[in-house]
């Protein structure tokens, strides 16, 4: 059958195909009378191509048909498309271009169907461009190459109009840019080179012009609102008609021109810059500053630096205010003291003060003490409030960014390590916690509020370099709360120890936890002692006795004083000693009388009064049961106490609020020649009184203990480092020691150097013989 088929000549066959092409062009140009192809017409055209391609050579016209397929597009473009486009300009040209491209794609679709047999065999065998690609290439080479600049300018003009607030045909722009994408034949080179690069340049110029006006006219918040709106609109623009790949590049141009270029000027604007926003608590504006400058390379460090300096400035202002308050109170106290001395001299010459006057004086003293306490509390409270405020800023305004956490930390470290009114922050925090946890403290808070405040204090402790100093002061105050039953709540005591353990490590709180455990064991021991006494009444001393047994290693070092006890008290001590030695064979009891308390009944003319006093005071008063008058030296000899303790004891009994002893001659200073007698006429409105002893200044001792501990810690760190490294240069050794000890305190380089020299002297280390800056470990 194939041999009987009539041979179709090239021209004959092409004339038939040309009629189909003309009809297709008529349909595209919407000429009257042109209807769509019928199935029969389509089959005839396809069959003609098929026959012309399957004829035996030399009548196989596949190559010629492939070339004429291209020529059909070129002729249509040259005769119809280009003239139509050349007649128009601007937006109208764009509309025509979009319509012609859509028509062209229809033409490609139909002709590629007619010539489909070429695609199936001839094109594949000869590795040629497919029919659809040939049609697109014709449009690219003849139309796009000529009009791409004109089209690009028209699109950019519409984009500029929209940026200036005019309404534009977004669908037209989207379709026009679709041509740029499709001309890449599967890639983005055409879009990026022929349009996007110019769009980015135009965008940069547009916003450079805008930003130069805004920076002069607007405040920082107003400028940033506009910047944020612009970025939002550009992002929307990408969604409406630009290619998605343009978004990051487009926004980068806006960010560079609007934000990066003017960042320094914006942040430092006098009345509206970042510092002013922090000062005025403009959290919404600060959040916008963060959001916008986070988009800019290296945009956040300047913001974080301003944030740090602002917190540092506010913290130092609190330090200054606390110093000034302390100084003014010191001056006021000195003034009152001078006035009081003058008044006392006058009163001594005339009459004694009345009970009402004494009441007022006592009230003013209490007020002064309370105000001093509240001023101390106020500073720590202010620091807590300051820290809370800016922690909230970091979370809400700065999205918990690590850069701002570091800025907050560095700022707090500056003012949390300042000396305030002669005291370190570590000492003030320990005192603050003491007043918070003590019965009858100046803070009146619920249990939840106390827990929250303790949590915040421990968090502040992270910024304090002298954590060991805080630990020692806190331990000293904790011991007093525990020994004198002054803790308001045992749960709070355990809670803060758990928080400190988590913050500073187990070693930091080991002694404090031992103290709490010790006290519970001491209660158990006392119960056992009471049970032991109940077994045999002959054992029971005349005086009720309660003893707290402590472990030496856990508690602060207390001064041991060999007091000559009265017979009544000696019996108590011996009884407990007998009991304790029955239970433990290898432990030695050391009695710290200075920490004890007694209740003594005093018989006075008006009425008997119960007095809560120390063992020193009790021993002194009991001397007057046998003697009416005793001299200072005789009292000191009988008590067997150091001179300092005797003077403090006598001062509390003869020169303070409760004058249980009479001093001769009168005065507030105890002299070696003074004599003392029992004041039978002493009275007080209360039936029970507590006679305080002037407090011993133990701050210096705490500081000295901390210094000693630090020397031991430095020695241990040096030896530990050298033992593992064997040989190390001086500089590296110092740095490693500092790194090891930084969690507890910030060691002084000079002290480290001295400790190294001391260890060399003690033959733990030796200098290298060839290089004296290198040390060797001596096993």
KETORDREN-159713 format. One line per 3 residues: number of its first residue (from 1); for each residue x, y, z of C-alpha. Coordinates in Angstrom, 3 decimals, decimal comma. Each point is the difference from the previous one (the first is absolute). Layout:
residues N
NUM = X Y Z  ...
END
This chain:
residues 779
1 = 0,000 0,000 0,000  2,865 2,363 0,780  1,456 -0,460 -3,480
4 = -3,315 1,023 -1,608  -0,159 3,310 1,999  0,314 3,139 -2,138
7 = 3,217 1,978 0,549  -0,628 3,503 1,314  2,417 2,611 -1,310
10 = 1,448 2,584 2,412  -1,713 3,017 -1,515  -3,271 -1,793 -0,467
13 = -0,036 -1,158 3,589  1,159 3,355 1,380  -2,738 1,851 -1,940
16 = -2,539 -2,168 1,795  1,672 0,653 3,380  0,205 3,719 -0,767
19 = -3,789 0,106 -0,264  -0,236 -1,431 3,512  2,547 2,549 1,286
22 = -1,906 2,871 -1,596  -3,226 -1,228 1,595  1,775 -0,194 3,378
25 = 1,270 3,579 -0,418  -3,516 1,096 -0,866  -1,307 -1,595 3,174
28 = 2,716 1,747 2,066  -0,755 3,357 -1,643  -3,710 -0,642 0,599
31 = -0,907 0,430 -3,664  -3,646 -0,441 -0,886  -1,036 -3,326 -1,505
34 = 2,914 -1,902 1,509  -1,237 -2,858 2,135  2,014 -2,402 2,058
37 = 1,578 -3,048 -1,598  -2,299 -2,943 -0,469  1,322 -3,496 0,906
40 = 0,095 -0,839 -3,695  2,045 3,085 -0,840  2,414 -0,775 2,824
43 = 0,389 -3,615 -1,168  0,607 1,087 -3,602  2,748 2,385 1,015
46 = 1,649 -2,539 2,323  -0,249 -2,749 -2,652  1,613 2,213 -2,620
49 = 3,017 0,565 2,237  0,102 -3,679 0,864  -0,021 -1,035 -3,663
52 = 2,641 2,532 -0,996  2,307 -1,256 2,792  -0,469 -3,723 -0,660
55 = 0,587 0,034 -3,777  3,140 -1,717 -1,234  2,945 2,182 -0,889
58 = 0,379 2,250 -1,819  -3,622 0,814 0,858  0,473 -0,001 3,809
61 = -0,484 3,727 0,704  0,490 -0,109 3,779  2,931 2,460 -0,013
64 = -1,744 2,444 -2,317  -3,212 -0,125 2,050  1,945 0,631 3,203
67 = 1,588 3,112 -1,561  -3,309 1,246 -1,438  -1,634 -0,510 3,405
70 = 2,468 2,592 1,373  -0,517 2,285 -3,017  -3,763 -0,033 0,562
73 = 0,508 1,576 3,442  2,618 2,442 -1,212  -2,209 1,203 -2,853
76 = -3,040 0,452 2,280  2,040 1,915 2,568  1,610 2,257 -2,596
79 = -3,197 0,760 -1,893  -2,571 0,203 2,812  1,419 -0,014 3,549
82 = 2,839 2,500 -0,226  -1,980 2,649 -1,911  -2,791 -0,249 2,605
85 = 2,460 0,425 2,841  1,906 2,835 -1,638  -3,153 2,045 -0,242
88 = -0,403 0,140 3,800  2,043 1,084 2,992  -0,034 -0,131 3,778
91 = -2,845 -1,831 1,664  -1,832 -0,493 -3,329  3,046 -1,638 -1,503
94 = 0,183 -2,309 3,030  -3,618 -1,036 -0,478  0,646 -0,694 -3,681
97 = 3,158 -1,941 0,834  -1,859 -2,174 2,490  -2,790 -0,646 -2,536
100 = 2,462 -0,827 -2,778  1,901 -2,380 2,268  -3,216 -1,764 0,954
103 = -0,939 -0,243 -3,717  3,462 -1,246 -0,816  -0,320 -2,791 2,554
106 = -3,325 -1,017 -1,571  1,619 -0,025 -3,424  2,889 -2,114 1,336
109 = -2,431 -2,438 1,556  -1,976 -0,528 -3,260  2,950 -0,109 -2,386
112 = 1,942 -2,372 2,254  -3,013 -2,317 -0,162  -0,116 0,179 -3,789
115 = 3,740 -0,688 -0,234  0,014 -2,435 2,908  1,493 -2,844 -2,041
118 = 3,228 2,021 -0,263  0,243 0,053 3,779  -0,458 -3,738 0,243
121 = 2,752 -1,134 -2,385  1,947 2,566 -2,012  0,793 2,400 2,897
124 = 0,999 -2,773 2,355  2,248 -1,693 -2,534  1,790 3,236 -0,869
127 = 0,077 1,440 3,537  -1,764 3,214 -1,031  -2,114 2,457 2,010
130 = -3,549 -1,172 0,531  -2,811 1,702 -1,875  -1,337 1,869 3,047
133 = 3,483 1,336 0,760  0,472 1,064 -3,620  -3,165 2,102 0,212
136 = 1,130 1,634 3,265  3,495 0,621 -1,383  -1,467 1,789 -3,013
139 = -1,921 2,358 2,303  3,049 0,496 2,205  2,343 0,789 -2,865
142 = -2,324 2,277 -1,979  -2,281 1,631 2,601  1,512 -0,307 3,465
145 = 3,546 0,903 -1,070  -1,286 3,184 -1,625  -2,556 1,092 2,580
148 = 1,381 -1,270 3,320  1,422 3,394 0,994  -3,169 1,821 -0,954
151 = -2,099 -2,549 1,892  2,323 0,204 3,013  -0,293 3,791 0,095
154 = -3,776 -0,184 -0,270  -0,234 -2,484 2,889  2,378 2,045 2,181
157 = -2,062 3,101 -0,734  -3,131 -1,760 1,260  1,852 -1,250 3,093
160 = 1,173 3,555 0,786  -3,550 1,291 -0,416  -1,272 -2,583 2,444
163 = 2,745 0,891 2,499  -1,134 3,601 -0,235  -3,539 -1,002 0,870
166 = -1,647 -0,300 -3,420  -2,222 -2,897 -1,052  1,497 -2,243 -2,681
169 = -1,030 -3,099 -1,912  1,777 -2,666 2,053  -1,251 -2,838 -2,213
172 = 1,598 1,678 -3,025  3,344 0,320 1,819  -0,166 -3,618 1,147
175 = -0,707 -1,230 -3,558  2,718 2,213 -1,484  2,559 -1,312 2,511
178 = -1,166 -3,506 -0,816  1,418 0,574 -3,497  3,427 0,834 1,503
181 = -0,111 -3,242 1,982  -1,131 -2,120 -2,975  2,658 1,485 -2,244
184 = 2,536 -1,691 2,275  -1,125 -3,306 -1,518  -0,127 -1,715 3,387
187 = 2,649 2,166 1,700  -0,145 3,398 1,733  2,860 1,668 -1,895
190 = -2,232 2,138 -2,228  -2,153 1,236 2,891  2,980 0,704 2,240
193 = 2,187 1,670 -2,634  -2,579 1,860 -2,070  -2,379 1,119 2,756
196 = 0,927 -0,821 3,592  3,398 1,704 -0,022  -1,631 3,237 -1,207
199 = -2,832 -0,383 2,503  2,492 -0,252 2,856  1,915 3,070 -1,207
202 = -3,241 1,942 -0,388  -1,162 -1,123 3,458  3,258 1,132 1,584
205 = -0,272 3,436 -1,640  -3,650 0,360 1,013  0,583 -0,777 3,666
208 = 3,243 1,912 0,163  -1,951 3,071 -1,026  -2,809 -0,734 2,457
211 = 2,320 -0,799 2,908  2,009 3,205 -0,462  -3,222 1,973 0,558
214 = -1,317 -2,078 2,878  3,242 0,127 1,979  -0,187 3,803 0,064
217 = -3,720 0,299 0,693  -0,988 -2,913 2,220  0,758 -1,249 3,488
220 = 1,587 -3,420 0,348  -3,328 -1,790 0,757  -1,809 1,762 -2,867
223 = 2,837 -0,810 -2,395  -0,001 -3,666 1,007  -3,779 -0,250 -0,372
226 = 0,397 1,209 -3,584  2,887 -2,403 -0,560  -2,058 -2,921 1,286
229 = -2,929 0,992 -2,192  2,278 0,188 -3,054  1,402 -3,435 0,667
232 = -3,520 -1,344 0,398  -1,131 1,566 -3,267  3,026 -1,344 -1,887
235 = -0,727 -3,462 1,334  -3,619 0,340 -1,160  1,260 1,176 -3,369
238 = 1,901 -3,234 -0,432  -3,155 -1,920 0,799  -2,037 1,993 -2,493
241 = 2,181 -0,055 -3,094  3,742 -0,459 0,526  1,662 -3,409 -0,070
244 = 0,448 -1,591 3,428  3,778 -0,141 -0,461  0,097 3,815 0,002
247 = -1,311 0,387 3,547  3,245 -0,379 1,947  1,993 2,150 -2,463
250 = -2,649 2,722 -0,128  -0,344 0,232 3,784  3,772 0,047 0,333
253 = 0,166 3,138 -2,153  -2,669 1,711 2,098  1,725 -1,052 3,226
256 = 3,344 1,328 -1,175  -1,285 3,394 -1,144  -2,588 0,610 2,725
259 = 1,538 -1,719 3,037  3,703 -0,788 -0,338  0,966 3,369 -1,493
262 = -1,593 2,020 2,802  0,265 -2,403 2,931  2,460 2,070 2,008
265 = -1,929 3,251 -0,530  -3,288 -1,667 0,851  1,202 -1,678 3,175
268 = 1,741 3,159 1,212  -2,771 2,519 -0,776  0,024 2,420 2,918
271 = -3,613 -0,149 1,188  -1,271 -3,143 -1,649  2,950 -2,379 -0,433
274 = 0,395 -3,386 1,633  1,213 1,459 3,308  -3,058 2,270 0,142
277 = -2,297 -2,952 -0,759  1,563 -1,945 2,873  -0,258 3,013 2,287
280 = -3,684 0,522 -0,827  -0,879 -3,741 0,084  -1,207 -0,064 -3,624
283 = -0,170 -3,771 -0,176  -1,933 -0,161 -3,265  2,505 2,251 -1,741
286 = 2,916 -1,964 1,480  -1,483 -3,237 -1,318  -0,210 1,631 -3,441
289 = 3,652 1,115 0,264  0,958 -3,608 0,711  -2,153 -1,466 -2,788
292 = 1,330 2,369 -2,621  3,693 0,092 0,885  0,078 -3,759 0,384
295 = -0,463 -0,073 -3,786  3,151 2,065 -0,525  3,451 -1,655 0,111
298 = 1,644 1,044 3,298  -3,076 2,085 0,746  -0,633 -1,255 3,538
301 = 3,389 0,536 1,746  -0,406 3,825 0,038  -3,509 -0,400 1,473
304 = 1,300 -2,458 2,609  2,830 2,389 0,866  -2,444 2,862 0,620
307 = -2,154 -2,384 2,066  3,030 -0,991 2,067  1,124 3,589 0,600
310 = -3,524 1,056 0,984  -0,318 -2,786 2,614  3,509 0,728 1,247
313 = -0,853 3,704 0,337  -3,203 -0,737 1,921  1,773 -2,483 2,271
316 = 2,803 2,445 0,797  -2,643 2,636 0,764  -1,438 -2,370 2,617
319 = 3,492 -0,450 1,467  0,528 3,752 0,115  -3,386 0,595 1,618
322 = 0,704 -2,682 2,617  3,391 1,578 0,741  -1,541 3,450 0,353
325 = -2,772 -1,311 2,254  2,516 -1,768 2,214  2,190 3,123 0,168
328 = -2,923 2,273 0,908  -1,159 -2,435 2,718  3,517 -0,166 1,376
331 = 0,132 3,799 0,171  -3,437 0,158 1,612  1,006 -2,646 2,538
334 = 3,194 1,902 0,821  -2,024 3,199 0,419  -2,475 -1,688 2,339
337 = 2,864 -1,526 1,967  1,584 3,429 0,533  -3,379 1,453 0,960
340 = -0,628 -2,938 2,363  3,346 0,502 1,729  -0,731 3,683 0,496
343 = -3,471 -0,794 1,353  1,385 -2,648 2,365  2,475 2,463 1,435
346 = -2,762 2,515 0,637  -2,325 -2,588 1,532  2,769 -1,214 2,302
349 = 0,336 3,508 1,344  -3,714 0,448 0,657  -2,541 -2,831 0,111
352 = -0,365 -3,596 -1,239  -2,132 -0,792 -3,052  -3,658 -0,915 0,464
355 = -1,541 -3,381 -0,998  -1,745 1,714 -2,945  3,292 1,380 -1,220
358 = 1,576 -3,456 0,242  -2,903 -1,441 -1,986  0,462 2,550 -2,789
361 = 3,737 -0,639 -0,095  -0,503 -3,752 -0,283  -2,552 0,539 -2,760
364 = 2,335 2,219 -2,031  2,794 -2,578 0,314  -2,305 -2,733 -1,246
367 = -1,086 2,175 -2,918  3,593 0,696 -0,904  0,899 -3,693 0,053
370 = -3,036 -0,838 -2,109  0,819 2,705 -2,520  3,578 -1,245 -0,264
373 = -1,264 -3,507 -0,570  -2,534 1,147 -2,564  2,659 1,983 -1,901
376 = 2,166 -3,122 -0,201  -2,998 -2,074 -1,064  -1,002 2,676 -2,490
379 = 3,258 -0,202 -1,950  -0,248 -3,765 -0,508  -3,710 0,376 -0,758
382 = 0,794 2,642 -2,623  2,647 -2,211 -1,599  -2,467 -2,912 -0,091
385 = -2,645 2,238 -1,590  2,536 1,310 -2,523  1,062 -3,538 -0,904
388 = -3,610 -1,210 -0,273  -0,857 2,889 -2,272  2,780 -0,655 -2,473
391 = -0,357 -3,777 0,102  -3,587 0,648 -1,128  1,349 2,301 -2,739
394 = 2,336 -2,747 -1,229  -2,926 -2,425 -0,173  -2,698 2,228 -1,454
397 = 1,891 2,602 -2,026  3,121 -1,924 -1,008  -1,414 -3,524 -0,465
400 = 2,355 -1,576 2,573  2,935 0,697 -2,298  3,301 -1,206 1,484
403 = 1,695 3,279 -0,934  -2,331 1,925 2,327  0,288 -2,589 2,757
406 = 3,762 0,540 -0,143  -0,435 3,796 -0,003  -2,231 -0,227 3,100
409 = 2,522 -2,270 1,727  2,982 2,262 -0,746  -1,894 3,124 1,124
412 = -1,144 -1,601 3,268  3,524 -1,231 0,720  1,196 3,627 -0,008
415 = -2,282 1,415 2,711  -0,499 -3,250 1,944  3,706 0,029 0,857
418 = 0,212 3,586 1,229  0,644 0,960 3,618  -3,171 1,552 1,432
421 = 0,416 2,110 3,138  3,079 -1,981 0,973  -1,649 -3,393 -0,553
424 = 0,175 -2,375 -2,928  -3,106 -1,092 -1,870  0,664 -3,527 1,259
427 = -0,314 1,218 3,591  -3,136 2,040 -0,752  -1,662 -2,970 -1,680
430 = 0,811 -2,243 2,957  -1,477 2,604 2,367  -3,047 0,365 -2,237
433 = -0,609 -3,761 0,117  0,513 0,025 3,768  -2,670 2,629 0,527
436 = -2,292 -1,807 -2,382  0,347 -3,313 1,835  0,181 1,263 3,578
439 = -2,958 0,131 2,361  -1,342 3,522 0,274  2,099 1,145 -2,955
442 = -0,735 3,269 -1,759  -1,586 -1,849 -2,947  -3,670 -0,947 0,330
445 = -0,555 -2,403 -2,859  -2,057 -3,073 -0,739  1,754 -3,368 -0,275
448 = -0,288 0,124 -3,798  1,458 3,524 -0,117  2,915 -1,034 2,261
451 = 0,770 -2,978 -2,272  -0,134 2,208 -3,090  2,250 2,636 1,593
454 = 2,544 -2,615 1,097  0,055 -1,381 -3,538  0,754 3,479 -1,339
457 = 2,785 0,638 2,522  1,676 -3,299 -0,925  -0,316 0,957 -3,662
460 = 1,756 3,311 0,753  2,751 -1,910 1,779  1,074 -1,339 -3,405
463 = 1,305 3,509 -0,807  1,980 0,349 3,248  3,646 -0,957 -0,359
466 = 0,558 -0,471 3,754  -2,431 -2,864 0,494  2,177 -1,432 2,762
469 = -0,427 3,259 1,927  -3,778 -0,280 -0,303  0,246 -3,611 1,155
472 = 1,990 0,901 3,105  -2,261 2,911 1,004  -3,087 -2,074 -0,686
475 = 1,362 -2,910 2,045  0,724 2,351 2,916  -3,521 1,397 -0,044
478 = -1,540 -3,439 -0,529  1,809 -1,250 3,106  -1,563 2,776 2,117
481 = -3,467 -0,687 -1,386  0,333 -3,697 0,750  1,630 0,293 3,432
484 = -2,325 2,693 1,342  -3,134 -1,483 -1,620  -0,513 3,082 -2,162
487 = -0,917 -1,742 -3,289  -3,510 0,921 -1,082  -0,464 -3,132 -2,102
490 = 2,164 -3,129 -0,252  -1,336 -0,735 -3,495  1,340 3,330 -1,246
493 = 3,400 -0,770 1,525  0,191 -3,330 -1,824  -1,359 1,549 -3,191
496 = 2,666 2,685 -0,291  2,721 -2,570 0,720  -1,338 -2,111 -2,879
499 = 0,028 3,064 -2,275  3,557 0,906 1,053  1,103 -3,591 -0,558
502 = -1,409 0,049 -3,524  1,583 3,389 -0,739  3,420 -0,405 1,637
505 = 0,544 -3,730 0,433  -0,212 -2,532 2,835  3,294 1,073 1,578
508 = -1,344 3,542 0,470  -2,885 -1,138 2,235  1,463 -3,124 1,620
511 = 0,794 1,752 3,311  -3,335 1,821 0,080  -1,894 -3,243 -0,599
514 = 2,116 -1,561 2,753  -1,094 2,789 2,368  -3,689 -0,661 -0,665
517 = 0,507 -3,746 0,491  2,071 0,675 3,131  -2,825 1,915 1,609
520 = -2,441 -2,852 -0,529  2,519 -2,421 1,542  0,457 2,428 2,907
523 = -3,757 -0,078 0,665  0,112 -3,785 0,070  2,964 0,150 2,391
526 = -1,914 2,354 2,304  -2,987 -2,349 0,054  2,311 -2,872 0,916
529 = 1,537 2,174 2,742  -3,420 0,821 1,438  -0,898 -3,692 -0,018
532 = 3,324 -0,821 1,711  -0,732 2,544 2,739  -3,493 -1,390 0,525
535 = 1,408 -3,466 0,805  1,694 1,244 3,182  -1,060 3,250 1,721
538 = 3,357 0,129 1,774  1,602 0,802 -3,331  -2,211 3,028 -0,615
541 = 1,763 3,322 0,724  -1,754 2,843 1,806  -0,116 2,023 -3,203
544 = -1,864 -1,120 -3,145  2,539 -0,614 -2,726  -0,244 -0,153 -3,792
547 = 3,177 -0,720 -2,001  0,547 0,258 -3,763  2,850 -2,250 -1,157
550 = 1,610 1,176 -3,253  2,553 -1,536 -2,370  3,072 2,232 -0,148
553 = 0,612 -0,356 -3,758  -3,424 1,279 -1,075  -0,392 3,126 2,134
556 = 1,904 3,306 -0,061  3,032 0,157 2,262  -1,033 1,339 3,414
559 = 2,306 1,477 2,590  0,512 -2,352 2,953  0,078 1,796 3,351
562 = 0,796 -1,781 3,289  -2,696 1,567 2,196  0,140 -0,646 3,762
565 = -3,543 -1,315 0,383  -2,052 0,403 3,170  -0,615 -3,228 1,954
568 = -3,605 -0,256 -1,290  1,169 0,002 -3,600  2,971 -2,308 0,654
571 = -2,393 -2,716 1,182  -1,975 0,314 -3,286  3,134 -0,316 -2,144
574 = 1,303 -3,027 1,928  -3,392 -1,754 -0,208  -0,196 0,353 -3,776
577 = 3,647 -0,986 -0,381  -0,696 -3,251 1,887  -3,003 -0,745 -2,221
580 = 1,892 0,763 -3,236  3,052 -2,080 0,904  -2,237 -2,997 0,651
583 = -1,271 0,266 -3,609  3,217 0,926 -1,837  3,498 -1,095 0,917
586 = 2,251 1,946 -2,368  -1,547 3,439 -0,221  1,030 3,064 1,905
589 = -2,465 2,706 1,062  1,105 3,632 -0,219  -2,437 2,381 1,702
592 = -0,666 3,280 -1,855  -1,546 2,032 2,844  -0,295 3,140 -2,124
595 = -2,822 -1,646 -2,004  -2,006 -1,087 3,043  -3,012 1,656 1,653
598 = -1,362 -0,197 3,532  -3,158 1,082 1,726  0,825 1,508 3,414
601 = -2,486 1,330 2,535  1,061 3,292 1,568  -1,478 1,076 3,351
604 = -0,438 3,763 0,053  -1,781 2,283 2,487  -3,045 0,669 -2,176
607 = -0,502 -3,481 -1,516  1,910 -3,047 -1,232  0,986 0,095 -3,711
610 = 1,020 -2,885 -2,270  3,099 0,850 -2,007  1,128 -1,750 -3,205
613 = 3,762 0,396 0,045  3,239 -1,617 -1,200  2,151 -2,339 2,145
616 = 2,562 2,820 0,329  -2,668 2,366 1,373  -1,454 -2,682 2,255
619 = 3,411 -0,903 1,445  0,652 3,673 0,668  -3,375 0,614 1,692
622 = 0,248 -3,108 2,176  3,197 1,421 1,519  -2,163 2,672 1,683
625 = -1,995 -2,653 1,907  2,986 -0,208 2,306  1,546 3,497 -0,287
628 = -1,690 3,426 0,125  2,750 1,824 -1,893  2,743 -1,254 -2,282
631 = 2,729 1,814 -1,907  0,698 -0,482 -3,683  3,239 -1,905 0,551
634 = -1,604 -2,302 2,561  -2,871 -0,821 -2,379  2,439 -0,680 -2,842
637 = 2,062 -2,295 2,236  -3,040 -1,979 1,238  -1,501 -0,395 -3,478
640 = 3,353 -0,950 -1,545  -1,017 1,738 -3,234  2,060 2,104 -2,409
643 = -0,101 3,707 0,692  -2,054 0,716 -3,120  -2,779 -2,433 1,017
646 = -0,107 1,319 3,586  -0,428 3,586 -1,221  -2,767 -0,974 -2,442
649 = -1,810 -1,975 2,691  0,174 2,775 2,616  -0,968 2,609 -2,562
652 = -3,172 -1,953 -0,849  -0,953 -0,282 3,703  0,945 3,480 1,225
655 = 0,073 2,438 -2,927  -2,680 -1,112 -2,432  -3,801 0,130 0,000
658 = -0,361 -2,322 3,033  2,211 1,208 2,884  -0,073 -3,133 2,173
661 = 3,356 0,983 1,526  1,033 3,385 1,336  3,311 1,330 -1,247
664 = 2,187 2,326 1,989  0,900 2,489 -1,226  -2,848 0,440 -2,488
667 = 0,775 0,065 -3,714  -0,216 -2,060 -3,155  3,653 -1,106 -0,083
670 = 1,214 -2,931 2,104  3,314 0,734 1,782  2,285 -2,276 2,021
673 = -0,660 2,074 3,140  -3,823 -0,196 -0,187  -1,998 -1,804 2,627
676 = -3,411 -1,639 -0,422  -2,901 -0,835 2,311  -3,419 -1,654 -0,306
679 = -2,752 2,509 -0,949  -2,847 -1,018 2,314  -2,216 2,860 -1,218
682 = 0,075 -1,149 -3,642  -3,467 -0,445 -1,514  -1,688 -0,341 -3,357
685 = -3,594 -0,120 -1,206  0,542 -3,518 -1,405  0,328 -3,079 2,217
688 = 2,387 -1,593 -2,518  2,858 1,891 -1,629  2,818 -0,919 -2,375
691 = 3,302 1,669 0,852  2,011 0,246 -3,225  3,777 -0,201 -0,164
694 = 1,746 2,503 -2,306  0,582 -1,925 -3,237  3,502 -1,051 -0,938
697 = 1,146 1,295 -3,365  0,526 -3,298 -1,833  0,088 1,438 -3,533
700 = 3,790 0,313 0,065  0,288 -3,588 1,186  -2,210 -1,219 -2,842
703 = 2,148 1,888 -2,523  3,165 -1,400 1,562  -1,430 -3,540 -0,081
706 = -0,928 0,427 -3,662  3,507 1,235 -0,814  1,510 -3,050 1,709
709 = -2,366 -2,346 -1,814  0,908 1,644 -3,284  3,699 -0,535 0,608
712 = -0,646 -3,697 0,624  -2,216 -0,206 -3,100  2,663 1,687 -2,168
715 = 2,690 -2,327 1,368  -2,190 -3,032 -0,713  -0,787 1,188 -3,544
718 = 3,693 0,611 -0,765  1,067 -3,404 1,323  -2,907 -1,754 -1,745
721 = 0,874 1,650 -3,322  3,737 -0,672 0,263  -0,564 -3,588 1,094
724 = -1,919 -0,720 -3,196  2,167 2,104 -2,349  3,415 -0,617 1,638
727 = 1,575 2,986 -1,816  -1,718 3,292 -0,786  0,886 3,597 -0,870
730 = -0,831 2,648 2,602  -2,597 1,789 -2,130  -1,859 -3,206 -0,886
733 = 0,088 -1,157 3,601  -1,554 3,259 1,192  -2,749 -0,154 -2,648
736 = -0,868 -3,606 0,857  -0,185 0,822 3,705  -2,271 2,985 -0,676
739 = -2,248 -2,173 -2,149  -0,244 -2,675 2,691  -0,832 2,471 2,767
742 = -2,272 2,396 -1,914  -3,164 -1,806 1,131  0,716 0,863 3,632
745 = 1,899 3,297 -0,183  2,156 2,129 -2,269  3,573 -0,513 1,184
748 = 2,500 2,846 -0,107  2,929 -0,655 -2,351  2,427 1,426 2,560
751 = -1,206 -2,431 2,670  0,324 -2,925 -2,427  3,564 1,064 -0,691
754 = 0,742 0,129 3,752  -1,542 -3,438 0,535  2,142 -1,437 -2,818
757 = 3,116 1,459 1,626  -1,090 -1,439 3,348  -0,466 -3,462 -1,546
760 = 3,467 0,267 -1,565  1,398 0,829 3,449  -1,864 -2,989 1,482
763 = 1,421 -2,180 -2,808  -3,277 -0,934 -1,648  1,241 1,675 -3,192
766 = 3,329 1,012 -1,470  1,033 2,418 -2,709  1,365 -1,554 -3,154
769 = 3,780 0,365 -0,134  0,033 1,067 -3,647  -3,125 2,186 0,020
772 = -0,888 1,708 3,316  -3,540 0,824 -1,272  -0,790 -3,739 -0,096
775 = -0,845 -2,034 3,118  0,449 -3,721 0,613  -2,037 -2,076 2,431
778 = 1,977 -1,762 2,748  -1,607 -3,306 0,958
END
